[in-house]
Amino acid sequence: MKFKTTTLPDVFLIEPNVYHDDRGHFFESFNLDAWHRQGFQNTFVQDNQSFSKKGVVRGLHFQSNPHAQGKLVRVIVGRVLDLALDLRPESPTFGKYELFDLDAKNGTMVYIPEGFAHGFAALEDSIFHYKCTGQYNKASEGGLLWNDPTLNIPWDVKEPIVSAKDQILPSFLDLFKEA
């Protein structure tokens, strides 16, 4: 496994070693020892999986303290455009995001720590999997408008399919007008 830094502090792109032969392929999607060797001390307590049709945009979601969640995300089937957005007001990259093209063929993963919003657009019919460092807590859930004009995210989806809940989330400026 290769852990690569990104433009966002504490967000890592993780490339597994994929072994191919005439039967298919194999790769290790998580290894606790490798995780700890990278200096991560948090543990995962919940795994989630979703299916999204091509064109679905999910997010931008987060959980606030004291129930914030870090996520290790990957695509099992298909391909997504994944996003991490820094919501830590004290961070030098506050309000900045990075996009990652994740697909099932190469098994690339992204670790998104606590203090970030997360979202993705399904570029193909996709099964998406993520490990979480905290349990889901409804009272702590939050979100930002997926098509926020301040963020101007290039989702690369012609006709986005967005849940009613995600269409009425606050804008970045509204959420952080006091920050």
Secondary structure, 3 states (H helix, E strand, C coil): CEEEECCCCCCEEEECCCEEECCEEECCCCCHHHHHHCCCCCCCCEEEEEEECCCEEEEEEEECCCCCCCEEEEEEECEEEEEEEECCCCCCCCCCEEEEEEECCCCCEEEECCCEEEEEEECCCEEEEEEECCCCCHHHEEECCCCCCCCCCCCCCCCCECCHHHHCCCCHHHHCCCC
